[in-house]
Amino acid sequence: MKTKITQLLGINYPIIQAGMVWVSGWKLASAVSNCGGLGLIGTGSMKSDLLKEHLQKCKAATYKPFGVNIPLLRKDANDLVQVCLDEGVKIFFTSAGNPKSFTSLLKEHGCIVVHVVANLKYGLKAQEAGCDAVVGEGVEAGGHNGADQITTFCLIPQLVDKLTIPVIAAGGIVDGRGILAALSLGAEGVQIGTRFASTVESSAHDNYKQEIVKSGDQDTTLAFKKIGLIRMMKNDFAIRAMKAENEGWNEAQLRELLATKRERAGIFEGDLIEGELEAGQGAGLINDIPSVKDLFERLLKEYETAKEVLRIIVR
């Protein structure tokens, strides 16, 4: 599966594990990289000292390429970037901010920079800023989403048509069929989140993983549209948030309701009632909690099966 993304990142398969908060620690990232994909450590839930520990453990667990995801709007983004540079990280996925803030610095250190975008406008800006590739993330994805709510199926072809740098597809991709579909749209790789969140090596709480396994096609929702769209599982907190929005709560009230530790409570501590359970719409296709190795082998088999089915259909 050689693509521009496998060549750019030095990996065997164009499969990237998303850098998710409270999920993507060194165990998950190293396991994915060892299988030939690209594991990402999610720095969004880490302070500098903890990030350094995860980077060092990841380097000890794999000799293959791995990277980090850094939300640029974090107040300590400078510190996180510096820790990564000090530890020799060469692959940076950036999100939630302007990539111009760090692209020049990272390129000076010989790093590869990939930025997450939710529309064509920001894809063009990322290319102009000097990014090596973009992740086009559709509104099916879990966690924070773009206000335009563009689906993966519509976003990826537009990015591919207008950009000269490689495009990675994200949002709703959980199996080999999704990988084939994304590549068929012109993507050079895929970024998978929720499916990797529900694996043995994920640092998420087992309650959260089991909730994903039990979910169906109607069990995620979009909330907090006024302060930053978030896709999450429907629990008591999410339903209360949607009700508050419908009742016209202002931004300050909604931010107070969201608070700062609900992600940790839901994903890492397993609070299924009051926690924020970020997950994508693909959760409805997830039925187990495998090891990364078993999942990776399954994804590749599903991809090959989907290709053969397509060959039969188009004959």
C-alpha positions as CSV (number, residue, x, y, z in Angstrom):
1,M,0.0,0.0,0.0
2,K,2.5,2.6,-1.2
3,T,1.1,6.1,-1.3
4,K,2.5,9.6,-1.0
5,I,1.7,9.5,2.7
6,T,3.6,6.2,3.3
7,Q,6.5,7.7,1.5
8,L,6.3,11.0,3.4
9,L,6.0,9.4,6.8
10,G,8.2,6.4,6.3
11,I,5.5,3.8,7.1
12,N,4.3,0.6,5.5
13,Y,0.5,1.3,5.5
14,P,-1.3,4.7,5.1
15,I,-3.1,4.2,8.4
16,I,-2.7,6.9,11.1
17,Q,-4.0,6.6,14.6
18,A,-5.5,9.9,15.7
19,G,-3.9,11.7,18.6
20,M,-6.9,11.7,21.0
21,V,-7.1,13.2,24.4
22,W,-7.0,10.6,27.3
23,V,-6.7,7.8,24.8
24,S,-3.5,8.1,22.8
25,G,-0.6,7.4,25.1
26,W,2.7,5.7,24.3
27,K,1.2,2.2,24.5
28,L,-1.3,2.9,21.7
29,A,1.0,4.9,19.6
30,S,3.9,2.4,19.7
31,A,1.5,-0.5,19.0
32,V,0.2,1.1,15.9
33,S,3.7,2.1,14.7
34,N,4.9,-1.4,15.3
35,C,2.2,-2.7,13.0
36,G,3.4,-0.5,10.2
37,G,1.0,2.5,10.6
38,L,1.7,5.8,12.3
39,G,0.9,6.1,16.0
40,L,0.3,9.6,17.4
41,I,0.6,10.6,21.0
42,G,-2.2,12.9,21.9
43,T,-0.7,15.9,23.8
44,G,-4.0,17.6,24.4
45,S,-4.4,16.0,27.8
46,M,-0.8,16.2,28.9
47,K,1.5,18.6,30.6
48,S,5.1,18.9,29.6
49,D,6.5,16.4,32.1
50,L,4.0,13.8,31.3
51,L,4.5,14.3,27.6
52,K,8.2,13.8,28.0
53,E,7.6,10.5,29.9
54,H,5.3,9.2,27.1
55,L,7.8,10.2,24.4
56,Q,10.6,8.4,26.1
57,K,8.6,5.3,26.7
58,C,7.3,5.3,23.1
59,K,10.9,5.5,21.8
60,A,11.8,2.6,23.9
61,A,8.8,0.5,22.7
62,T,9.2,1.1,18.9
63,Y,12.0,1.8,16.5
64,K,9.5,2.8,13.8
65,P,8.2,6.3,13.1
66,F,5.6,7.8,15.5
67,G,4.4,11.4,16.0
68,V,2.4,13.7,18.1
69,N,-0.8,15.7,17.8
70,I,-0.6,19.2,19.3
71,P,-3.7,21.4,19.6
72,L,-2.2,24.8,18.9
73,L,-4.8,26.8,20.9
74,R,-3.4,25.4,24.1
75,K,-1.8,28.0,26.2
76,D,1.3,25.8,26.7
77,A,1.6,24.8,23.1
78,N,5.1,26.4,23.0
79,D,6.2,24.2,25.9
80,L,4.8,21.0,24.3
81,V,6.5,21.7,21.0
82,Q,9.8,22.3,22.7
83,V,9.6,19.1,24.7
84,C,8.9,17.2,21.5
85,L,11.8,18.8,19.7
86,D,14.1,18.1,22.6
87,E,13.1,14.4,22.5
88,G,13.8,14.3,18.7
89,V,10.2,14.0,17.4
90,K,10.1,14.5,13.7
91,I,6.4,14.1,12.8
92,F,3.9,16.7,14.1
93,F,0.2,16.7,13.5
94,T,-1.3,20.1,14.5
95,S,-4.9,21.0,15.1
96,A,-7.2,23.7,16.6
97,G,-5.3,26.7,15.5
98,N,-3.2,28.4,12.9
99,P,-0.3,26.2,11.7
100,K,1.7,29.3,10.8
101,S,2.4,29.6,14.5
102,F,4.9,26.8,14.4
103,T,5.4,25.5,10.9
104,S,8.6,27.6,10.2
105,L,10.1,26.5,13.5
106,L,9.3,22.8,13.0
107,K,10.6,22.9,9.4
108,E,13.8,24.4,10.6
109,H,14.3,21.3,12.7
110,G,13.6,19.0,9.8
111,C,10.2,18.0,10.9
112,I,7.2,16.9,8.9
113,V,4.1,19.0,9.6
114,V,0.5,17.8,9.0
115,H,-2.5,20.0,9.9
116,V,-6.1,19.0,10.6
117,V,-8.7,21.0,8.6
118,A,-12.5,20.8,8.3
119,N,-13.0,22.8,5.1
120,L,-11.2,23.8,1.9
121,K,-10.4,27.3,3.1
122,Y,-8.3,26.1,5.9
123,G,-6.8,23.4,3.8
124,L,-5.5,26.1,1.4
125,K,-4.2,28.1,4.4
126,A,-2.3,25.1,5.7
127,Q,-0.7,24.5,2.3
128,E,0.3,28.1,2.1
129,A,1.8,27.9,5.6
130,G,4.1,25.2,4.4
131,C,2.5,22.1,5.8
132,D,3.5,18.8,4.1
133,A,0.0,17.3,4.2
134,V,-3.4,17.9,5.7
135,V,-6.0,15.7,7.5
136,G,-9.4,16.5,6.1
137,E,-11.7,15.7,9.0
138,G,-15.4,15.3,8.3
139,V,-18.2,16.0,10.8
140,E,-18.6,12.3,11.4
141,A,-15.5,12.4,13.6
142,G,-15.6,12.3,17.4
143,G,-14.5,15.3,19.5
144,H,-14.2,18.8,18.2
145,N,-15.5,19.4,14.7
146,G,-15.7,22.2,12.1
147,A,-18.6,24.6,12.3
148,D,-19.5,24.0,8.7
149,Q,-20.4,20.4,9.4
150,I,-19.0,19.1,6.1
151,T,-19.0,15.3,5.8
152,T,-15.9,13.3,4.9
153,F,-17.4,12.1,1.6
154,C,-17.9,15.7,0.5
155,L,-14.8,17.3,2.1
156,I,-12.1,14.9,0.8
157,P,-12.7,15.3,-3.0
158,Q,-12.7,19.0,-2.7
159,L,-9.4,19.1,-0.8
160,V,-7.9,16.6,-3.3
161,D,-9.0,18.7,-6.3
162,K,-7.7,22.0,-5.0
163,L,-4.5,21.1,-3.0
164,T,-1.1,20.0,-4.3
165,I,-0.1,18.4,-1.0
166,P,-1.3,15.0,0.1
167,V,-4.7,14.6,1.8
168,I,-5.4,12.2,4.7
169,A,-9.1,11.4,5.2
170,A,-10.7,11.3,8.7
171,G,-14.2,11.0,10.1
172,G,-16.3,7.8,10.3
173,I,-13.5,5.4,9.1
174,V,-13.5,2.3,11.2
175,D,-12.9,-0.6,8.9
176,G,-11.3,-1.7,5.6
177,R,-14.2,-0.7,3.6
178,G,-13.8,2.9,4.9
179,I,-10.1,2.8,4.1
180,L,-10.9,1.8,0.5
181,A,-13.6,4.4,0.2
182,A,-11.3,7.2,1.4
183,L,-8.5,6.2,-1.0
184,S,-11.1,6.0,-3.8
185,L,-12.0,9.6,-3.1
186,G,-8.3,10.6,-3.7
187,A,-7.0,10.5,-0.2
188,E,-3.4,9.3,0.2
189,G,-4.1,7.9,3.7
190,V,-6.6,7.7,6.5
191,Q,-6.7,8.8,10.1
192,I,-8.7,6.6,12.4
193,G,-9.8,7.6,15.9
194,T,-12.7,6.0,17.6
195,R,-11.9,2.5,16.4
196,F,-8.4,2.7,17.9
197,A,-9.9,4.3,21.1
198,S,-11.6,1.0,21.7
199,T,-8.6,-1.3,21.7
200,V,-6.7,-3.0,24.5
201,E,-3.8,-0.5,24.3
202,S,-5.9,2.6,24.4
203,S,-5.5,4.4,27.7
204,A,-9.3,5.1,27.9
205,H,-11.3,3.7,30.8
206,D,-13.0,0.3,30.1
207,N,-16.4,1.8,30.8
208,Y,-15.9,4.2,27.9
209,K,-14.7,1.4,25.6
210,Q,-17.7,-0.7,26.5
211,E,-20.0,2.2,25.8
212,I,-18.6,2.4,22.3
213,V,-19.1,-1.3,21.7
214,K,-22.7,-1.1,22.9
215,S,-23.5,1.9,20.7
216,G,-25.6,2.0,17.6
217,D,-26.1,4.3,14.6
218,Q,-28.1,6.9,16.6
219,D,-25.9,7.0,19.7
220,T,-23.7,10.1,19.0
221,T,-24.8,13.7,18.8
222,L,-23.4,17.2,18.1
223,A,-23.5,19.6,21.0
224,F,-22.1,23.0,22.1
225,K,-22.5,24.5,18.6
226,K,-22.1,28.0,20.0
227,I,-18.7,27.4,21.6
228,G,-17.1,24.8,19.5
229,L,-18.9,21.8,18.0
230,I,-18.3,18.5,19.8
231,R,-19.5,15.0,18.7
232,M,-20.0,12.8,21.7
233,M,-22.0,9.8,22.9
234,K,-25.6,10.5,24.1
235,N,-25.5,10.3,27.9
236,D,-27.2,12.4,30.6
237,F,-24.6,15.2,30.2
238,A,-25.0,15.3,26.4
239,I,-28.8,15.4,26.6
240,R,-28.7,18.2,29.2
241,A,-26.2,20.1,27.0
242,M,-28.5,19.9,24.0
243,K,-31.5,21.0,26.0
244,A,-29.6,24.0,27.3
245,E,-28.7,25.0,23.8
246,N,-32.3,24.7,22.7
247,E,-33.4,26.8,25.6
248,G,-31.0,29.6,24.4
249,W,-28.2,29.5,27.0
250,N,-25.5,32.0,26.2
251,E,-21.8,31.1,25.6
252,A,-20.8,31.8,29.2
253,Q,-23.4,29.5,30.5
254,L,-22.5,26.8,28.1
255,R,-18.8,27.0,28.9
256,E,-19.6,26.7,32.6
257,L,-21.7,23.6,31.9
258,L,-19.0,22.1,29.7
259,A,-16.3,22.8,32.4
260,T,-12.7,21.7,32.0
261,K,-12.5,18.2,33.2
262,R,-15.5,16.4,31.6
263,E,-13.3,14.8,29.0
264,R,-11.1,13.3,31.6
265,A,-14.1,12.2,33.7
266,G,-15.8,10.5,30.8
267,I,-13.0,9.0,28.7
268,F,-10.2,8.4,31.3
269,E,-12.2,7.9,34.5
270,G,-15.2,6.2,33.0
271,D,-18.0,8.4,34.3
272,L,-20.8,7.5,31.8
273,I,-23.4,9.9,33.3
274,E,-21.6,13.2,33.8
275,G,-18.5,12.7,31.6
276,E,-18.0,13.9,28.1
277,L,-17.7,10.7,26.0
278,E,-16.2,11.9,22.7
279,A,-16.8,9.4,19.9
280,G,-17.4,9.4,16.1
281,Q,-20.5,8.2,14.2
282,G,-18.5,5.1,13.2
283,A,-18.9,3.9,16.8
284,G,-22.1,2.1,15.6
285,L,-19.8,-0.3,13.6
286,I,-17.6,-1.2,16.5
287,N,-18.4,-4.4,18.3
288,D,-15.3,-5.5,20.2
289,I,-12.1,-4.4,22.0
290,P,-9.3,-6.1,20.2
291,S,-5.5,-5.7,20.5
292,V,-4.0,-3.2,18.1
293,K,-2.2,-6.1,16.3
294,D,-5.5,-8.0,15.8
295,L,-7.3,-4.9,14.7
296,F,-4.6,-3.9,12.2
297,E,-4.6,-7.4,10.6
298,R,-8.4,-7.2,10.4
299,L,-8.3,-3.7,8.7
300,L,-5.9,-5.0,6.1
301,K,-8.0,-8.1,5.4
302,E,-11.2,-6.0,5.2
303,Y,-9.5,-3.7,2.8
304,E,-8.4,-6.5,0.5
305,T,-11.9,-8.0,0.6
306,A,-13.5,-4.7,-0.2
307,K,-11.2,-4.3,-3.2
308,E,-12.3,-7.8,-4.5
309,V,-15.9,-7.0,-4.0
310,L,-15.5,-3.8,-6.0
311,R,-13.8,-5.7,-8.8
312,I,-16.7,-8.1,-9.0
313,I,-19.3,-5.3,-9.0
314,V,-17.7,-3.3,-11.8
315,R,-17.1,-6.3,-14.1
